Amino acid sequence: MSCSSVPSRFTHVCNFPVSQSRAALSLLGFCYYHIQDFSNAAECYEQLTQLHPEVEEYKVYYAQSLYKSGAYPEATKASFALDNTDSHIKVQPTHRSLLEQLPPNDPDYIYNMGCLLYQEGKYEEASKKFMNAKEMLGNVPVLIYNIALTFYSQKNYPQALKYITMIIEKGIQDHPELSIGMKTEGIDMHSVGNTLVLHESALIEAFNLKAAIEYQLKNMKGAQEALTDMPPRSEEELDPVTLHNQALMNMDTKPSEGFQKLAFLLQQPSFPHVTFGNLLLLHCKHEYFDLAADVLAENAHLTYKFLSPYMYEFLDALLTCQTAPEEAFRMFDEMSSKLTEQLRKLAKQVLQEARLNRDDEAQKKVLQDYDLMQEKYVVVLMAQAKIYWNHAHFPMVEKIFRKSVEFCNNNDTWKLNVAHVLFMQNKYKEAIGFYEPIVKKHYNNILSVSAVVLANLCVSYIMTSQNEEAEELMRKIEKEEEQISYDDPEQKVFHHCIVNLVIGTLYCAKGNYDFGITRVIKSLEPYSKKVGPFLGYGKEVPALIEQPLEELHVHIGKNTVTYEARLLKALFYEVISWNK
């Protein structure tokens, strides 16, 4: 038996009524702690502190287990029961006064001071402390992870990824038995378990942070790969952060599974603080407003604990939209006014810091605050505009966007939605002015741009007699799709197909049926790759069932593309009065 497998195996052996056995409780608590089941570890050590209050170590382990499980208030309370000053210092490193009792050149002092600075939001200073500790202690994975985390918090993603790569490479070199990256390669590996080796390698934390960075950079494939690159574990062995990230990163492809995981996390003693807000936002994103309202009502005790005032107001307005859109518009307007006031104050601070040029750190902090506030403002603005968009009142949507140009003229989300609303009003020339910069920004990787954006730009070119530009763009799309098909014949791409479908539909709508239908047929070539269930995914079908996350049972004979094709053919014959 390898040492790393001892804790997980002993938990199975020791799962019997331990009564008041000190030895059994101590062993079980130790095993639970090292397989990262901190809630059960805390229960064991709590019993031990009651049975043997004279043993200081049990109080320390109890407080540590509570802290690791995320029960911070309980951990703080437990730490106050410690009589030994040295133990108190180890359990409560966040108190500066206690830290200062350590020698300034002590690695523990430097490391814990970095943690304290990080908690205070002083990320650059925290990074320096962790760097100093690294020079003294060497390449300790947990320490390197903390450095990466400080860079992530500063939105310095390249530097964060540099240190994450260090952790991963060290893990591959030192622990080949952890099967890093095997799952992504399609190799089925057995679970490595939550061993002490895995815990000390900081690989799980590193891959989760990498996934978060890729998610922020809108690289969903990279985010998903970061999660599958992790050492393999069974689902019941996953930590709350990994489970949360799996739900979030795969929401587009596995929404039902994602919602189940997030709902499961809410029932646990500890979970990532963003879980509650993310679950509510995702329900609203998928327009499951009744479910969002139910979750909010059932977990009212979590509202003030995990939702910021901004988040609560935003969700309240979103839910109000369904019954009282006028009231929701007013609520969004109030939020928008508050945010614009804060944006103006921050803009003045940015100019003031730039003029004085005294403190780079202060200037960077103000810029980050401004960017964060702008993101919040854009989210509120889009939700407000959507009220009129849903009623096809596009001039009013355009008016809302024009009022926000002062703060959003450099924001890509704002530009894209302005382009859409101009396009819907047949203002093709103006729409080109907004679509073009977005497409040119990603011209070397044009398939990363939404197919709808490319199609709308092509239509705008055609409607303004710029057919050459439209053809050039379509050739570029076709060339990139051919390259992808050559590199990976199994991968399906539909950008060129969708663009041709949209253009064909446009010509049919204008009465040029010959050219329009030819374009539609061309969009489906080669039929073996393009005709399939994926082709209809863009069609919006209102859900009539009460629980939209449940599977709808369709007769097996109708649940095929063949059936739909025959039905379409029958309708076509009916329209042209064939065989009558």
C-alpha positions as CSV (number, residue, x, y, z in Angstrom):
1,M,0.0,0.0,0.0
2,S,1.4,3.4,-1.0
3,C,1.5,6.1,1.6
4,S,-0.6,8.4,-0.5
5,S,-3.5,5.9,-0.5
6,V,-3.6,5.3,3.3
7,P,-6.0,8.1,4.3
8,S,-8.8,7.3,1.8
9,R,-8.6,3.6,2.5
10,F,-8.7,4.1,6.3
11,T,-11.9,6.2,6.1
12,H,-13.7,3.1,4.7
13,V,-12.2,0.9,7.5
14,C,-13.0,3.4,10.2
15,N,-16.6,4.1,9.2
16,F,-18.2,2.5,12.2
17,P,-19.6,4.1,15.4
18,V,-16.5,5.4,17.2
19,S,-18.3,6.4,20.4
20,Q,-15.7,8.1,22.6
21,S,-12.6,6.3,21.3
22,R,-9.9,8.9,21.3
23,A,-7.7,6.8,19.0
24,A,-10.5,6.2,16.4
25,L,-11.6,9.8,16.4
26,S,-8.1,11.1,16.0
27,L,-7.3,8.7,13.2
28,L,-10.6,9.3,11.4
29,G,-10.1,13.1,11.7
30,F,-6.6,12.8,10.3
31,C,-7.8,10.7,7.3
32,Y,-10.8,13.1,6.6
33,Y,-8.5,16.1,6.7
34,H,-6.0,14.6,4.3
35,I,-8.6,13.6,1.7
36,Q,-9.9,17.2,2.0
37,D,-13.2,16.2,3.6
38,F,-12.9,19.1,6.0
39,S,-16.5,19.1,7.3
40,N,-16.2,15.5,8.6
41,A,-12.7,16.3,9.9
42,A,-14.1,19.2,11.9
43,E,-16.8,17.0,13.4
44,C,-14.2,14.5,14.6
45,Y,-11.9,17.2,16.1
46,E,-14.9,18.9,17.7
47,Q,-15.7,15.7,19.6
48,L,-12.0,15.4,20.6
49,T,-11.9,19.0,22.0
50,Q,-14.9,18.1,24.1
51,L,-13.5,14.8,25.3
52,H,-10.0,16.0,25.9
53,P,-10.0,19.8,26.4
54,E,-6.5,19.7,27.8
55,V,-5.0,18.7,24.4
56,E,-4.2,22.0,22.7
57,E,-3.5,20.3,19.3
58,Y,-7.1,19.2,18.9
59,K,-8.3,22.8,19.2
60,V,-5.8,23.8,16.5
61,Y,-6.9,21.0,14.2
62,Y,-10.6,21.8,14.8
63,A,-10.1,25.5,13.9
64,Q,-8.0,24.5,10.8
65,S,-10.6,22.1,9.6
66,L,-13.4,24.7,10.0
67,Y,-11.2,27.2,8.2
68,K,-10.5,24.8,5.3
69,S,-14.2,23.9,5.0
70,G,-15.0,27.6,4.5
71,A,-16.8,28.1,7.8
72,Y,-14.8,31.2,8.6
73,P,-16.9,32.7,11.5
74,E,-16.9,29.3,13.2
75,A,-13.1,28.9,12.7
76,T,-12.5,32.4,14.2
77,K,-14.7,31.5,17.2
78,A,-12.9,28.2,17.6
79,S,-9.5,29.9,17.5
80,F,-10.4,32.1,20.5
81,A,-10.5,28.9,22.6
82,L,-6.8,28.4,22.2
83,D,-4.7,29.1,25.2
84,N,-1.3,28.6,23.7
85,T,0.0,31.8,22.1
86,D,2.1,30.0,19.5
87,S,-0.9,28.0,18.3
88,H,-3.0,31.1,18.2
89,I,-0.4,32.7,15.9
90,K,-0.6,29.7,13.5
91,V,-4.4,29.6,13.4
92,Q,-5.0,33.3,13.1
93,P,-2.3,34.6,10.7
94,T,-4.5,37.4,9.5
95,H,-4.0,39.6,12.5
96,R,-1.2,41.9,11.8
97,S,-0.5,42.5,15.5
98,L,0.1,38.7,16.0
99,L,2.2,38.5,12.9
100,E,4.5,41.3,14.1
101,Q,5.5,39.1,17.0
102,L,7.5,36.9,14.5
103,P,10.9,37.9,13.3
104,P,10.7,40.0,10.0
105,N,13.0,37.6,8.2
106,D,11.0,34.5,9.2
107,P,9.5,32.8,6.1
108,D,6.2,32.3,8.0
109,Y,6.0,36.0,8.7
110,I,6.7,37.0,5.1
111,Y,4.2,34.4,3.7
112,N,1.4,35.2,6.1
113,M,2.0,39.0,5.6
114,G,1.5,38.3,1.9
115,C,-1.8,36.6,2.7
116,L,-2.9,39.6,4.9
117,L,-2.0,42.1,2.1
118,Y,-3.9,40.0,-0.4
119,Q,-7.0,40.0,1.8
120,E,-6.7,43.8,2.0
121,G,-6.7,44.0,-1.8
122,K,-3.0,45.1,-2.0
123,Y,-2.2,42.6,-4.6
124,E,1.1,44.1,-5.8
125,E,2.5,44.3,-2.3
126,A,1.3,40.8,-1.6
127,S,3.0,39.5,-4.7
128,K,6.3,41.0,-3.6
129,K,6.0,39.2,-0.2
130,F,5.2,35.9,-1.8
131,M,8.2,36.4,-4.2
132,N,10.5,37.0,-1.2
133,A,9.1,33.8,0.5
134,K,9.7,31.9,-2.7
135,E,13.4,32.9,-2.7
136,M,13.7,31.6,0.9
137,L,11.6,28.4,0.6
138,G,12.1,27.5,-3.1
139,N,9.5,26.4,-5.6
140,V,6.8,25.3,-3.2
141,P,3.7,24.7,-5.3
142,V,1.2,26.4,-2.9
143,L,3.5,29.5,-2.7
144,I,3.8,29.7,-6.5
145,Y,0.0,29.4,-6.7
146,N,-0.4,32.4,-4.4
147,I,1.9,34.4,-6.7
148,A,-0.3,33.4,-9.7
149,L,-3.4,34.4,-7.8
150,T,-2.1,37.9,-7.1
151,F,-1.4,38.4,-10.8
152,Y,-4.8,37.1,-11.6
153,S,-6.4,39.6,-9.2
154,Q,-4.4,42.4,-11.0
155,K,-5.8,41.1,-14.3
156,N,-2.2,40.4,-15.4
157,Y,-3.2,37.1,-17.0
158,P,0.1,36.4,-18.9
159,Q,2.1,36.5,-15.6
160,A,-0.5,34.5,-13.8
161,L,-0.3,31.8,-16.6
162,K,3.5,31.8,-16.3
163,Y,3.4,30.7,-12.7
164,I,0.5,28.3,-13.3
165,T,2.7,26.6,-16.0
166,M,5.5,26.3,-13.4
167,I,3.2,24.4,-11.1
168,I,1.9,22.1,-13.9
169,E,5.4,21.3,-15.2
170,K,6.6,20.6,-11.7
171,G,3.6,18.3,-11.2
172,I,4.2,16.4,-14.5
173,Q,7.9,16.0,-13.6
174,D,7.6,15.0,-10.0
175,H,4.3,13.1,-10.0
176,P,3.7,11.2,-13.3
177,E,1.4,8.9,-11.3
178,L,-1.2,11.8,-11.2
179,S,-2.0,11.3,-14.9
180,I,-2.0,15.0,-15.7
181,G,-3.6,15.8,-19.1
182,M,-4.5,12.2,-19.8
183,K,-8.3,12.8,-19.8
184,T,-8.0,15.6,-22.4
185,E,-6.1,13.1,-24.7
186,G,-9.0,10.7,-24.5
187,I,-7.2,8.2,-22.3
188,D,-9.5,6.7,-19.6
189,M,-7.6,6.7,-16.3
190,H,-8.7,5.6,-12.8
191,S,-9.2,8.2,-10.1
192,V,-6.0,9.3,-8.3
193,G,-8.1,10.2,-5.2
194,N,-7.7,13.2,-2.9
195,T,-4.3,12.2,-1.6
196,L,-1.8,14.3,0.4
197,V,0.5,14.3,-2.7
198,L,-2.3,15.9,-4.8
199,H,-3.0,18.4,-2.1
200,E,0.6,19.5,-1.8
201,S,1.1,19.7,-5.5
202,A,-1.5,22.6,-5.8
203,L,-2.4,21.2,-9.2
204,I,-6.2,21.3,-8.6
205,E,-5.9,25.0,-7.6
206,A,-3.6,25.8,-10.5
207,F,-5.9,24.2,-13.1
208,N,-9.0,25.9,-11.7
209,L,-7.2,29.2,-11.9
210,K,-6.1,28.5,-15.4
211,A,-9.8,27.7,-16.3
212,A,-10.9,31.0,-14.7
213,I,-8.3,32.9,-16.8
214,E,-9.4,31.3,-20.1
215,Y,-13.0,31.9,-19.2
216,Q,-12.3,35.6,-18.6
217,L,-10.5,35.7,-22.0
218,K,-13.6,34.1,-23.6
219,N,-11.6,31.0,-24.6
220,M,-14.2,28.4,-23.6
221,K,-12.3,25.5,-25.2
222,G,-9.2,26.4,-23.3
223,A,-11.2,26.7,-20.1
224,Q,-12.7,23.3,-20.6
225,E,-9.3,21.7,-21.4
226,A,-7.9,23.2,-18.2
227,L,-10.5,21.3,-16.2
228,T,-10.0,18.0,-18.1
229,D,-6.2,18.3,-17.7
230,M,-6.6,17.9,-14.0
231,P,-5.5,14.7,-12.3
232,P,-8.6,12.4,-12.8
233,R,-11.0,12.1,-9.9
234,S,-14.5,10.6,-9.6
235,E,-17.3,13.1,-9.3
236,E,-18.0,12.4,-5.6
237,E,-14.3,13.3,-4.9
238,L,-14.4,16.7,-6.6
239,D,-13.9,19.8,-4.4
240,P,-16.6,22.5,-4.5
241,V,-14.5,24.9,-6.6
242,T,-13.9,22.3,-9.4
243,L,-17.6,21.3,-9.3
244,H,-18.6,24.9,-9.7
245,N,-16.2,25.5,-12.5
246,Q,-17.3,22.4,-14.4
247,A,-20.9,23.6,-14.2
248,L,-20.0,27.1,-15.4
249,M,-17.5,26.1,-18.2
250,N,-19.9,23.5,-19.7
251,M,-23.2,25.4,-19.4
252,D,-23.5,25.9,-23.1
253,T,-23.3,22.2,-23.9
254,K,-24.6,20.6,-20.7
255,P,-27.0,23.1,-19.1
256,S,-29.1,20.6,-17.2
257,E,-26.0,19.0,-15.7
258,G,-24.6,22.5,-14.8
259,F,-27.8,23.6,-13.1
260,Q,-27.9,20.3,-11.1
261,K,-24.3,20.8,-9.9
262,L,-24.8,24.4,-8.8
263,A,-28.0,23.5,-7.0
264,F,-26.2,20.6,-5.3
265,L,-23.5,23.0,-4.1
266,L,-26.0,25.3,-2.5
267,Q,-27.1,22.4,-0.2
268,Q,-23.5,21.8,1.0
269,P,-22.0,23.3,4.3
270,S,-19.5,25.3,2.2
271,F,-19.3,26.3,-1.4
272,P,-17.7,29.1,-3.5
273,H,-19.3,32.4,-2.6
274,V,-20.1,33.1,-6.3
275,T,-22.2,30.0,-6.6
276,F,-25.5,31.6,-5.5
277,G,-25.2,34.6,-7.7
278,N,-24.1,32.5,-10.7
279,L,-27.0,30.1,-10.4
280,L,-29.5,33.0,-10.3
281,L,-27.8,34.8,-13.3
282,L,-27.7,31.6,-15.4
283,H,-31.4,30.9,-14.7
284,C,-32.1,34.4,-15.9
285,K,-29.8,34.1,-18.9
286,H,-31.7,31.0,-20.0
287,E,-35.0,32.8,-19.3
288,Y,-36.0,30.4,-16.5
289,F,-37.2,33.4,-14.4
290,D,-39.7,31.3,-12.3
291,L,-36.9,29.0,-11.3
292,A,-34.6,32.0,-10.4
293,A,-37.4,33.4,-8.2
294,D,-37.9,30.0,-6.5
295,V,-34.1,29.7,-5.8
296,L,-34.1,33.3,-4.4
297,A,-37.1,32.6,-2.1
298,E,-35.8,29.2,-0.9
299,N,-32.4,30.6,0.0
300,A,-33.3,34.0,1.4
301,H,-30.7,33.5,4.2
302,L,-28.0,33.6,1.5
303,T,-29.1,36.8,-0.1
304,Y,-27.4,39.3,2.2
305,K,-24.5,37.0,2.7
306,F,-23.5,36.3,-0.9
307,L,-25.2,39.0,-3.1
308,S,-23.9,42.5,-3.3
309,P,-26.4,45.3,-3.3
310,Y,-25.7,45.8,-7.0
311,M,-26.3,42.1,-7.8
312,Y,-29.5,42.0,-5.7
313,E,-30.9,45.1,-7.4
314,F,-30.0,43.8,-10.8
315,L,-31.7,40.4,-10.2
316,D,-34.7,42.1,-8.7
317,A,-35.1,44.3,-11.8
318,L,-34.7,41.3,-14.1
319,L,-37.4,39.3,-12.3
320,T,-39.7,42.3,-12.3
321,C,-39.4,42.5,-16.1
322,Q,-41.6,39.4,-16.4
323,T,-44.6,41.0,-14.7
324,A,-44.1,44.8,-14.8
325,P,-41.7,45.8,-17.6
326,E,-42.4,49.6,-17.0
327,E,-41.4,49.2,-13.3
328,A,-38.3,47.2,-14.3
329,F,-37.2,49.9,-16.7
330,R,-37.5,52.5,-13.9
331,M,-35.4,50.2,-11.6
332,F,-32.7,49.8,-14.3
333,D,-32.8,53.5,-14.9
334,E,-32.1,54.2,-11.2
335,M,-29.2,51.7,-11.2
336,S,-27.9,53.3,-14.4
337,S,-28.0,56.8,-12.9
338,K,-26.0,55.6,-9.8
339,L,-23.4,53.9,-12.0
340,T,-22.9,56.9,-14.3
341,E,-22.3,59.1,-11.3
342,Q,-19.7,56.7,-10.0
343,L,-18.1,56.4,-13.5
344,R,-17.8,60.2,-13.7
345,K,-16.0,60.4,-10.3
346,L,-13.7,57.6,-11.3
347,A,-13.0,59.2,-14.7
348,K,-11.9,62.4,-12.8
349,Q,-9.6,60.4,-10.6
350,V,-8.0,58.7,-13.6
351,L,-7.3,62.1,-15.2
352,Q,-6.0,63.4,-11.9
353,E,-3.7,60.5,-11.3
354,A,-2.4,60.7,-14.9
355,R,-1.7,64.4,-14.5
356,L,0.1,64.1,-11.2
357,N,1.8,60.8,-12.2
358,R,2.9,60.2,-8.6
359,D,1.8,56.6,-7.8
360,D,1.7,53.9,-10.5
361,E,-0.1,51.5,-8.1
362,A,-2.8,54.1,-7.3
363,Q,-3.3,54.9,-11.0
364,K,-3.6,51.2,-11.9
365,K,-6.1,50.7,-9.1
366,V,-8.3,53.6,-10.3
367,L,-8.2,52.2,-13.8
368,Q,-9.2,48.8,-12.6
369,D,-12.1,50.3,-10.6
370,Y,-13.2,52.2,-13.7
371,D,-13.2,49.1,-15.9
372,L,-15.1,47.1,-13.3
373,M,-17.7,49.9,-12.9
374,Q,-18.0,50.1,-16.7
375,E,-18.7,46.4,-16.9
376,K,-21.5,46.8,-14.4
377,Y,-22.9,49.7,-16.3
378,V,-22.9,47.9,-19.6
379,V,-24.7,44.9,-18.1
380,V,-27.5,47.1,-16.7
381,L,-27.7,49.1,-19.9
382,M,-28.2,45.9,-22.0
383,A,-30.8,44.6,-19.7
384,Q,-32.7,47.9,-19.9
385,A,-32.4,48.0,-23.7
386,K,-33.7,44.4,-24.0
387,I,-37.1,45.5,-22.6
388,Y,-37.7,47.5,-25.8
389,W,-35.8,45.0,-28.0
390,N,-38.3,42.3,-27.0
391,H,-41.1,44.5,-28.2
392,A,-39.2,45.3,-31.5
393,H,-39.1,49.0,-30.5
394,F,-35.7,49.5,-32.1
395,P,-35.6,53.3,-32.3
396,M,-36.0,53.4,-28.5
397,V,-33.2,50.9,-28.1
398,E,-31.0,53.1,-30.3
399,K,-31.9,56.1,-28.2
400,I,-30.8,54.3,-25.0
401,F,-27.5,53.4,-26.6
402,R,-26.8,56.9,-27.8
403,K,-27.3,58.2,-24.3
404,S,-24.5,55.9,-23.1
405,V,-21.9,56.7,-25.7
406,E,-20.0,58.9,-23.2
407,F,-19.0,55.8,-21.2
408,C,-19.2,52.9,-23.7
409,N,-17.8,54.0,-27.0
410,N,-14.7,51.8,-26.5
411,N,-16.7,48.8,-25.2
412,D,-17.0,45.8,-27.6
413,T,-20.3,44.6,-26.2
414,W,-21.8,48.0,-26.6
415,K,-20.5,48.3,-30.2
416,L,-21.9,44.9,-31.1
417,N,-25.4,45.7,-29.8
418,V,-25.4,49.1,-31.4
419,A,-24.6,47.3,-34.7
420,H,-27.4,44.9,-34.2
421,V,-30.0,47.6,-33.5
422,L,-28.9,49.6,-36.6
423,F,-29.1,46.5,-38.7
424,M,-32.6,45.7,-37.5
425,Q,-33.7,49.2,-38.7
426,N,-32.1,48.7,-42.1
427,K,-29.4,51.3,-41.4
428,Y,-26.8,49.1,-43.1
429,K,-24.2,51.7,-43.8
430,E,-24.1,52.8,-40.1
431,A,-24.1,49.1,-39.0
432,I,-21.0,48.4,-41.1
433,G,-19.2,51.1,-39.1
434,F,-19.7,49.0,-36.0
435,Y,-19.5,45.5,-37.3
436,E,-16.3,46.0,-39.4
437,P,-13.9,46.9,-36.5
438,I,-15.1,43.8,-34.5
439,V,-14.5,41.5,-37.5
440,K,-11.1,43.1,-38.4
441,K,-9.9,42.8,-34.8
442,H,-10.3,39.0,-35.2
443,Y,-9.5,38.7,-38.9
444,N,-6.7,36.3,-38.5
445,N,-9.0,34.0,-36.5
446,I,-12.3,34.9,-38.2
447,L,-14.2,31.8,-37.0
448,S,-13.9,33.1,-33.4
449,V,-16.4,35.8,-34.5
450,S,-20.1,34.8,-34.2
451,A,-21.6,33.5,-37.4
452,V,-24.5,35.9,-37.0
453,V,-22.1,38.9,-36.9
454,L,-20.4,37.8,-40.1
455,A,-23.7,37.1,-41.8
456,N,-25.1,40.5,-40.8
457,L,-21.9,42.2,-42.1
458,C,-22.2,40.4,-45.4
459,V,-25.8,41.4,-45.8
460,S,-25.0,45.0,-44.9
461,Y,-22.3,45.0,-47.6
462,I,-24.7,43.6,-50.2
463,M,-27.5,46.1,-49.3
464,T,-25.0,49.0,-49.7
465,S,-23.8,47.6,-53.1
466,Q,-20.4,46.5,-51.7
467,N,-20.6,43.0,-53.1
468,E,-16.8,42.7,-53.5
469,E,-16.3,43.1,-49.8
470,A,-19.0,40.6,-49.0
471,E,-17.4,38.0,-51.4
472,E,-13.9,38.6,-50.0
473,L,-15.2,38.1,-46.4
474,M,-17.0,34.9,-47.5
475,R,-13.9,33.6,-49.2
476,K,-11.9,34.2,-46.0
477,I,-14.5,32.3,-44.0
478,E,-14.5,29.4,-46.5
479,K,-10.7,29.2,-46.5
480,E,-10.5,29.0,-42.7
481,E,-13.2,26.3,-42.6
482,E,-11.3,24.3,-45.2
483,Q,-8.2,24.5,-43.1
484,I,-10.0,23.3,-40.0
485,S,-11.6,20.4,-42.0
486,Y,-8.1,19.5,-43.2
487,D,-6.6,19.6,-39.7
488,D,-9.5,17.8,-38.0
489,P,-12.0,16.1,-40.4
490,E,-14.4,15.3,-37.6
491,Q,-14.9,18.9,-36.4
492,K,-18.0,20.5,-37.6
493,V,-18.0,24.2,-38.5
494,F,-21.1,26.1,-39.8
495,H,-20.0,29.8,-40.2
496,H,-20.0,29.6,-44.0
497,C,-23.2,27.6,-44.1
498,I,-25.0,30.1,-41.9
499,V,-23.8,33.2,-43.9
500,N,-25.0,31.6,-47.1
501,L,-28.4,30.7,-45.5
502,V,-28.9,34.3,-44.3
503,I,-27.9,35.7,-47.7
504,G,-30.1,33.2,-49.5
505,T,-33.0,34.1,-47.3
506,L,-32.4,37.8,-48.0
507,Y,-32.6,37.4,-51.7
508,C,-35.8,35.2,-51.4
509,A,-37.3,38.0,-49.2
510,K,-36.5,40.5,-52.0
511,G,-38.2,38.3,-54.6
512,N,-35.0,36.9,-56.3
513,Y,-35.9,33.3,-55.6
514,D,-33.6,31.6,-58.1
515,F,-30.4,33.2,-56.7
516,G,-31.8,32.9,-53.1
517,I,-32.6,29.2,-53.3
518,T,-29.3,28.5,-55.0
519,R,-27.5,30.1,-52.1
520,V,-29.5,28.1,-49.6
521,I,-28.7,24.9,-51.4
522,K,-25.0,25.8,-51.7
523,S,-24.9,26.5,-47.9
524,L,-25.7,22.8,-47.3
525,E,-22.8,21.4,-49.3
526,P,-21.3,19.0,-48.7
527,Y,-24.6,17.5,-47.4
528,S,-22.9,14.7,-45.5
529,K,-21.2,17.3,-43.2
530,K,-23.7,20.2,-43.1
531,V,-27.1,18.5,-43.0
532,G,-27.7,17.3,-39.4
533,P,-29.4,18.2,-36.1
534,F,-26.8,20.9,-35.5
535,L,-28.3,22.9,-38.4
536,G,-31.5,23.6,-36.5
537,Y,-29.9,24.7,-33.3
538,G,-30.4,28.4,-34.1
539,K,-34.2,28.0,-34.2
540,E,-36.0,29.4,-31.2
541,V,-38.9,27.2,-29.9
542,P,-40.8,28.4,-26.9
543,A,-40.9,25.8,-24.1
544,L,-44.4,24.8,-23.2
545,I,-43.5,22.4,-20.4
546,E,-43.6,23.6,-16.8
547,Q,-40.1,22.5,-16.0
548,P,-37.9,23.5,-19.0
549,L,-34.9,21.5,-17.6
550,E,-36.8,18.2,-17.9
551,E,-36.4,16.1,-21.1
552,L,-39.3,16.2,-23.5
553,H,-40.2,12.7,-24.6
554,V,-40.6,12.7,-28.4
555,H,-41.8,9.6,-30.4
556,I,-38.7,7.8,-31.7
557,G,-39.9,8.0,-35.3
558,K,-40.2,11.8,-35.1
559,N,-36.9,12.5,-33.3
560,T,-34.8,12.4,-36.5
561,V,-33.6,14.7,-39.2
562,T,-35.1,12.4,-41.8
563,Y,-38.6,12.9,-40.4
564,E,-38.2,16.7,-40.5
565,A,-36.8,16.6,-44.0
566,R,-39.9,14.5,-45.2
567,L,-42.2,16.8,-43.4
568,L,-40.6,19.9,-45.0
569,K,-40.9,18.2,-48.4
570,A,-44.6,17.5,-47.9
571,L,-45.2,21.1,-46.9
572,F,-43.3,22.2,-50.0
573,Y,-45.5,20.0,-52.3
574,E,-48.5,21.4,-50.6
575,V,-47.4,25.0,-51.3
576,I,-46.8,24.3,-55.0
577,S,-50.1,22.3,-55.2
578,W,-48.3,19.3,-56.5
579,N,-50.4,16.2,-57.3
580,K,-53.7,18.0,-57.1
